[in-house]
């Protein structure tokens, strides 16, 4: 029974101030008012306490009670999360819709994963075994793609004194009882609870040295994201942030995807809901929802729950990581989350910093991105969390506080460009303003996977793009005809790179996902085209002949014409290039 220990004295949107609150703890979860709205203590000053409420506070009155729960805002972590869709504090939206209709009513409590569903559990330990924290004691085939591993909670260890046989149980049934060295008994169930704002501990942090393969050429070759790394995708309205994240969610080689729609428009989340169940995992031919968790906190939902949603997502990710899985989090968008911080901070009458955001914005961003990493878990497995956050700067201004501070804490910066987006060049990642800090860390990975040097080829192609950008400024002033032929060739090759390599069609079956081997062979084909072209130009062959439109079109179209599982056509293209320029050089040597 919850003990009434406080009374509401002031209501300011989602922020409640109560008195008689000396019995509360900081960050404790509370139930507010007669409707028992879910809230969290965010400050205590003597007898007064401040609560942020995760539900609509309409209809609350002064004098209503504030009830203690005695524990922080926590998640239930267990079977039933995959394939599900939750709000910002892990309430299942499908169940709420079935029980209460299209809108979330106030005061329904902190319901989470299904407590009644029966799961087939395979217990893999025996009576008398000594279990340490993080040990896997059972497995549940949660979906056909993912096996859910049942873990001994952190901080708990002991000898098994009671154990059930493998069988069918719900998550509330006691499976194992262990006795620690002090004679205390601990019950192990299928789930465990964990506070959302506390990072789950790991045995050891490991070096980052593996690529998060995405099948997107501009990412895997030019601006790679590493497993356990961090990335930001900033861009103005309509530049394709959500679509880029959808592509990463669909095609990246992470074991589990957690997609957080944080303050996004309802129609965008509807698109996710409609698209994801239809998507087939390319590696297993199973629905991608079998390895996905969706967290939806749309822009019309309570603002405080938006602030909690990214902590909900990252805590779920840490739980799957502790099983030994590689998890990718898509946070769309952290700007909306920062706006929730700003609104709550304003209601708390805190001193605003730049553009009204609270002074602690950088530290909160750091706390979120620092929970990424490649680790060894207490279960003895390797796991990782890769955090990819979209940023929505107002008017596309990358100098605003959220983008600038995010830039400090991420190693990959994928700057989306409205001019590229409006010219239908997708993904609209500007190669001049983007960067990846993982290239050096992944050097050995590329050499092992591809058995060749990627760094020098990448640098050479990027250099051509930078030179083309400088030349375009001259072209705008005086026209292309005044340029020498070697510079005009750079302009032509840059077009091939941009259209034939960097531009990618998400709706074409061969182009939506491209294996790493095909990506590098495509780039080598373009490099060969440039090398043979510059050699011909240096022999004083006119650029109009060097640039053969039919040959160049064949190279641009190779992303469509060369099947992903048969790269022999790329060798044919290389032979076509060599044959064309051999003949050209022979004709001009006469």
N, C-alpha and C positions, 0 to 999 in steps of 0.2 A: 504494500500500500504506500503510495507517495505521500510524503509528509508536507503539509502546507507550511512554508516558512517565509513567504514574501507576499507583498501586495503591490499592485501596479499603481504608480503615482503619476506617470507621464507616458503618453503614446505619441511617437513621431515616426509615422510610416512603419518600417520594419524594426525600428529601434524603440525598445521599451525600457523605462527606468522604474525600478521597484525599491521599496524600503523593507526593513526587517530582514535583511539578506546576509547577515554575518555568517550564516551556516553554509553559504555557497562556496564552491571552489571556482577558480579561474578555468575557463573553457569547459565547464560542466554543462551537460545537456539538461534542459529544463522543459517543463510543460507549462504553457502560459494561458491563463484565463480559463473560463468555464468550458471552452471548446478544446482545451488541452493542446494548444498549438505548439509545435516543436520549435525550440529556441536554444541559444547557446550564450553562456555568460562571456562577455568580452571585456568587462572591467568591473572592479569592485573598489569602492571608495567608502571606507567606514561601514555605515549601515546601508548605504545605497549601492545598488548593482545595476549594470547596464546589460541588456539582453538583445541580441539580434535574432529576429524571428524568421524562420524559413518558410512561413506560410503567410497568406494575406491576413492583415490585422483588422480589416474592416469589421466593425461591430464590437470590438473590445471596449471595455469600460474601465475607468479608474476604480480601484478597490478590489478588482477581481484578483484571484490568487495566482501565485507562481509556485509551481511544484518542483521539488528536487527529484532527480533520478539517481544521483550519486555516481554517475559515470560520464565521461566525455562523449561527444558526438562520435559514434562508432559505426562501422559497417559489419554486416554479417558476411563472412567470406567462406563460401562453400559451393557445392554443386548447385546449378540453377542460374548461374550468372551468364554463361555463354548463350548467345542467341536471344538474350533478353534485352529489354529497353527500360532504362531507369530514369527518374528525374535526378536533380542535383544532389539529393540526399538518399539515394538508392531505394526509392519507392518504385515498384514495378508498374509502368504505365499501362501495359496491356491488362493487367489484373484490375487496376483502378477503373479503366474504361469499361470492362465487363461488369464490375460491381456497382459503379457509381455514375457511368455515363461519360460524356466527352470532356467534362471539366473536373479538375481535382477539387473535391470539397475540403473545407478546413476541418481539422481535428480528427483525421482518420488514423493518426498515429504513425509510428515509424515502422511500417510494414516493409519487408524486403524480399529475400528469396523465399520460395515456396516451402513451408514447413511440413506440408502434408504429402508432397510427392514422394513416391517410393523409388529408391535407387538401388541398383545391384552393386553391392560392395564386396570386394575381394580383400580380405584381411591378410597381409603378407608377413605378420609377426606372430609370435606364439607366447603363451604364458611363461613367465620367468625371464623373458628378454628385458634388458635394460635399455630404455629409450631415452635418447638425448633430444634437446630442442632441435626442431627442424627435420627430425627423422621422418621418413615416409612410412606410415604404418598400414596404409590401405590404398586401394585404387578404385576409382569409379569411372566407367566409360561414359563420360558426360555427353559427348557427341561422337560421331564416327571419326572425326578428325582429332579430337583432343581427349586424352585420358586425364582425369582430375586426380591428382595425387593428394592424399590426406596427410597433413603434416602435424607433428607434435608442436603445439604452440610455443612461441619464443618465451623463454624464462621458465619452462616446465620440463622436468625430466624425472625419471624414476623407473622402478621395476614393475612389470605387468603383474597385477594380482588378480584381475578379472578380465576376461576377454570373451567376446561373442564370436561365433563362427561366421564365415563368409555367408552372405545372404542378402535379403532385400529389407531395407530399413528406410525410415525418413530421417531428415537431418537432425531431429531433436533426440533421437534414441542414443543412449550411451553405448558406445562400442567397446571401449577399453577403460579400465581403471588402473592407474599407476600409483605407486607409493614411493615418495621421495625419501631422501636420507634422514629427514626429520620425522618420518612416520606419517606425514600428511598425504592424503589421497587426492588425486586429481582425475576428473572425468574427461575422457576424450570423445568428442562427437565428430560428426562429419564436417562441421563448420567451426570457425573461430571468430571472435570479435576483435576489431583493431581500431584504435582512434585514428580518424582521417588525417589529423595534422601532425602525426608522429611518424617519421620514416621507419619502415621495418628494417631491422639490422641485418647485416650480411657478414659472412665469415671473412671475406677478403675482397677488396676491389682489384680487378685485373686490368692490364693494359688494353686499350682499345685498338684492335688490329684486324677486324673483319668488316667487310662491306655489307651494308643493308642494301641488297640488290633490289632495284625497283623496276627494272625494265624500261626506265625513262632515260633516253640517251644523254640529255643535258645534265642529268644528275649522276648517273653511274660513271661517266667518263670525266665530265668537266667539274662538277661540284658534288662529289660523293658524300653521302651520309653514312657514318659508321654505326654498326650495332653498338648500342650503349651510348650513342652520341646525342647531340642536341642540334636542332635546326629551327630557324624562323622563316616564315613565308610572309613577308609584308607586301601589301598592295592595296591600292585604292579600290573603290567600288567597281565591280564588273571586270576585274583583271584576272579572275580565275583562281582565287585562293581555295575556295571550296572544291572546285573541280580538280585542282592539283592534289589536294589532300585525298579526294576520292580515289584518284589514280594510285596514290601511294597505298591507301588502305586495300585496294583491290589486288595490287600486283607485288607489293614488297614481300620479301621472303621471311618476314616475321611469322612466328608461330601463331600469335594471338594479336588481334587488333582491338584497341579500345578507342572508340570515336566519341569525343565530347563536343556536343553542339552547345556551346556556351554563349547564350544571349543572341543566337542567330534567329533569323526569321523563320516562322513556322513552316512556310512553303519549302524552305531548303531542307529542313528536317524531314518533311513529308517525302521529299525526293529521295533522301537517304533511306527512309523506311520502305519506300516502294522499290528502289533499285537493289539494295543489298540482298533481300531474300531471293532475287532472281539471278544474282551473280554466281557463277560457278568458279570454284578454286581451280586454277589451271594445273596445279600439281596433283590434285586428288580427284577432280571431277565431282566434288561434293559442293553443296551450297556454302558460300563464304560466311554466312551467318553462323555456321557451326563453330567458327573460331573468332567470333566478333561479339563485343559488348558495346551497346549504344547507350550513351548518357545524353539525354535531351533536356536542356534547360532553355527554352525559347525566350525571346525578348519580352513576352507578356507574362512570364512566370515571375514569382517573387524574386526581388533583386538579391536578397541575402543568400538564397539557395544557389544563385548563379556564382556567387563568390565561393561557395563550398564545392561546386561541381568539379573543379579541376583537382581538388584534393581527393574527392571520391574516386575519380578516374585513376589517379596516380597510385592510390592505395590498393585498388584492384590489380593494377599492373604489377606492383611489388609482390602481391600474393602469388600471381602466376609465375613471376620471375623466380620466386623462392622454390617453386616446383622444378625449375630448370628449363623454363621456356624463354624464348626471345619475344618480347612484347614491344609493339609500336603504339604510341599514343598520338592521336591526332586531336589537338586542342583548337577548336574553331569557334570563337577567336579569343585570344588573350586580351585583346583591346576591350571587348565587352566585359570581360572579367575585371579588368582594371577600372572600367567605368562603374561597375558595381562597388568596388573598393572606394571610389571617389564619392559615390552617393552616400554610402554608409558613413564615411569619414565626415562628410558635410553635415549629416544629421547628428553626429557626435560632437559637432562644433570644434573639430580638430583644426590646427593651423594648416592651411593648404600650402602646398609647394607649387612647382611649375605647372601651369595650366589647370590648377585646382586639384591635381592628384595629391594624395597624401605623401608625406615625406618618406614613408616606409615602402613606397612602391618598388624601388630597386631591390630591397631586401626580400620582399615577398616574391618577386620574379625569380630572384636567385634561389630561394628556398624550393620553388617549383622545379626549375631546371636542374638543380643539383641532385634531385632524386633520380635522375637518369644515371646510367652507368652499366658497365660490364662486370659481373661479379661472380665469385664462387659462393654458393649458398651453404647454409647449414646442413642441407640434405646431401652435400658433396657434389652437386651438379653445377654446371656453368649456366648462367642466365643473364638476360640483359633487358634494359628498358631504354628505348629510343624515344625521345620526346620531340615532336614536330608541332610547333605552335604557329598558327596563322595570326598575323597582326593586321588590323584594319585602321591605318592612320587616316585621320580626317583629311579629305582632299588629296590623299596620296602623298602627304608631307612626311618624309622619313626622318625629319629632324624633331618630330614631336616626342614627348617623354617616353611613351610605351615602346616605340620602335628603338629609340636611342638606348634605353636601358636594357631592352631585350638583346640588342647587339652586343652588349658587354658580357652576356652570360651564355651565348650560343657559339658554336664553332662553324656552323653552316648558315649563310645568309643568302636566301634566294629572293632577290628583289624582283617583284613583278612590275611590269611596265605597261601603262595604259595604252601607249602608242602601239606596242606589239599586240596587245589584246584587241584593240579596235581595228587593227589590220588583219585580224583572225590568225595571228601567229600564236599557237599554243603548243606547249606551255609557255606563257608570256614571261619567262624568266630572262631578265636583262643580263647578258653575259659580261657586260662592262662593269656593273655595280655589284654583282654577286661574288661570293667567295666560299671556299671550303678550307677549314683548317686541318682536315683529316688526310690530305693527299700524301704527306710524308709517312703518316702512321700506316697507311694502306699500301705502301709501296711493295712490301713483301707479298701482300695478298694478291695484288695484280700479277706479280711475277710468277707466283705459284699457280694461279688460276689460268693465266693466259700464256705463261712461259715466255713473256717478252716485256720490254720496257714500255710503259704507258705514259709515264711522266713527261718524257721528252716530246713525244708525239702530241700530247695534250697541250704542252707549252707552245709548240710550233704552230698549232692550229689557232690557239688563243691569240698568239702574236699577230697572225694574219688578220684576225677580227679587229684587233686594236688598231692595226695599221689602216684597215679599211675605214674605220670610224674617223681617223684623222683625214684620210683622203676625201671622204664625203664632204667635209667642210670646204675643201678646195673646190670640189665639183659644184657645190652650191654657189660659189662665188664666180667661177670662170668657166665651168663646164668640163665635161670629161675629155673632150678632144685634145686639150692642152697637155694632158698627162702623158708621160712616156709609156711605152707598151708594157713594161714590167709592172708598173703601178696599175694600169688598166686591167692586167691579168689578175692582180690581187682583188680588185673589185668584182671580177667575174667569179673567182674561186670563192669569195666570201658569200656570194649569192647561193652558190651550191651548198656551202656549209650550212647557211641559215635555213634554206628551204629543204635541202635534202637530208640534213642531219639533225639540226636543232629543233625544227618544227616536227611535231609528232601528232598523228591523228588518232584520238582516243576511240573513234568509232570504226576503225579499219582493223580487221582481224589480225593482219600481219604486223601492223604498226602500233597497236595499243600497248603491246608488251614485246620488248626486243631483248633476246639473250645477250649477255655480255660479250660473248665471242663474236656475234654478228655485229655488235656495235663497233668493236675495235677494227674488224675487217672493213666495215663501211668507211671508217675514218682513214684507214690505210689506203683505200681506193681513192678517196678524195685527195690524200697527200700525193699519191702517184700521179693523179691528174695535174696537180700543181707543179710537181717536180719536172714532169715531161713538158709541160707548157712553158715553164720559165727557161728550160734548156732550149726550146725551140725559139723563144723570143730572143734569147741571147745570140742566136744564129741569124738574127735579123729577119725572121719570118714574120710577116704582118699579123697583128693580133686578130684581125678579122678572120684569118685562116686558122690560126692557132685555136681560137674559140669556135669549135665546130658545134653548132646548135643541136644537132642530132645526138652527138656523143654526150654533151652536157646534160641534155634532157634524160638520157638513159641513166646517168649517174644520179640525177635528182630523184628519178622514179625507182631507184633500187630498193628503197625502203618498202615499196609495195610489191615490186616484181620478184624480189628474192625471198623465198620462203624461209621462215625462222629455223626450220629443221633440215634445210638443204642449202648450204652456202657455196656449192660448186658454181652457182651463177655469178657469184662475186669474182671468182677466179676467171670466169669468161669475160666479165667486164674489164678486169685488169688486162687480160690479153687483148681485148678490143682497144683499150687505151694505148698499149704498147705498139700494137700493129698500126694504129692510125698515125702515131707520131714517128714511128720508124719509116713509114712510107713518106710522110711529110718531109722528114729530114733528108731522105734519099732523093726526093724530087728536087729539093732546094740545093742539094750538093752538086747537082749537074752543072 
